[in-house]
Amino acid sequence: NPTVFSSYKNNKWSDVVTVANEDLANYNDVKLVKTKNSKAVYLLVGGVKKPFTSAKEFESNGYKWSDILEVSQTHLDTYQTAT
């Protein structure tokens, strides 16, 4: 999504490269995200973001705080919120 790409100030279209699927398969999908200006953490599953209701819920599901990736608000907004 060009809008999401541009929401990261250090991204440049001239730096984009094509990556083979077999190389891409060596990377894990990001599942835990948050934005810089919020403490809310979300689990991404199938294009949907599910907010954790508490730190206890997060930890009791075996997740690690170090696995959270910070994303732009524009990027986070592309996911529907689970109901």
C-alpha positions as CSV (number, residue, x, y, z in Angstrom):
1,N,0.0,0.0,0.0
2,P,1.7,3.3,-1.1
3,T,0.1,5.3,1.7
4,V,1.5,2.9,4.4
5,F,4.9,2.8,2.7
6,S,5.0,6.6,2.7
7,S,4.0,6.8,6.4
8,Y,7.5,5.6,7.3
9,K,9.7,8.7,6.9
10,N,12.9,6.7,6.0
11,N,11.3,4.7,3.2
12,K,12.3,5.6,-0.3
13,W,10.8,4.1,-3.5
14,S,14.3,4.0,-5.0
15,D,15.4,1.5,-2.3
16,V,12.7,-1.0,-3.1
17,V,14.0,-4.4,-4.4
18,T,12.4,-7.6,-5.5
19,V,12.8,-10.5,-3.1
20,A,12.4,-14.1,-4.2
21,N,9.6,-16.1,-2.3
22,E,12.2,-18.6,-1.1
23,D,14.2,-15.8,0.5
24,L,11.1,-14.2,1.9
25,A,10.1,-17.5,3.5
26,N,13.1,-17.1,5.9
27,Y,11.5,-14.3,7.7
28,N,8.8,-14.6,10.4
29,D,5.5,-12.8,10.0
30,V,5.1,-9.9,12.5
31,K,2.2,-10.8,14.8
32,L,2.6,-8.2,17.6
33,V,2.4,-4.5,16.9
34,K,1.9,-1.1,18.6
35,T,2.2,2.5,17.7
36,K,4.7,5.0,19.1
37,N,2.1,7.1,20.8
38,S,0.0,4.3,22.4
39,K,0.6,1.6,25.0
40,A,-2.0,-0.6,23.3
41,V,-0.6,-3.8,21.8
42,Y,-2.3,-5.8,19.1
43,L,-2.1,-9.3,17.8
44,L,-2.4,-9.5,14.0
45,V,-4.3,-12.5,12.6
46,G,-5.6,-12.8,9.1
47,G,-5.7,-9.1,8.4
48,V,-7.4,-8.3,11.7
49,K,-6.0,-6.6,14.8
50,K,-7.0,-7.9,18.2
51,P,-6.1,-5.6,21.1
52,F,-4.9,-7.2,24.4
53,T,-7.0,-6.2,27.3
54,S,-4.1,-6.3,29.8
55,A,-0.5,-7.1,30.3
56,K,-1.6,-10.2,32.2
57,E,-3.5,-11.4,29.1
58,F,-0.5,-10.7,26.9
59,E,1.9,-12.6,29.2
60,S,-0.4,-15.5,30.0
61,N,-0.6,-16.3,26.2
62,G,3.2,-16.7,26.2
63,Y,4.1,-13.5,24.2
64,K,7.3,-11.6,24.8
65,W,7.4,-7.8,25.0
66,S,10.6,-7.9,22.9
67,D,8.6,-9.3,20.0
68,I,6.4,-6.2,19.6
69,L,7.1,-4.2,16.4
70,E,6.3,-0.5,16.4
71,V,4.3,0.5,13.3
72,S,2.9,3.8,12.1
73,Q,-0.7,4.7,12.9
74,T,-1.4,4.8,9.2
75,H,-0.2,1.2,8.9
76,L,-2.2,0.0,12.0
77,D,-5.3,1.6,10.6
78,T,-5.2,-0.7,7.6
79,Y,-6.3,-3.6,9.8
80,Q,-9.8,-4.2,10.9
81,T,-10.3,-4.4,14.7
82,A,-11.6,-7.8,16.0
83,T,-15.0,-7.6,17.7
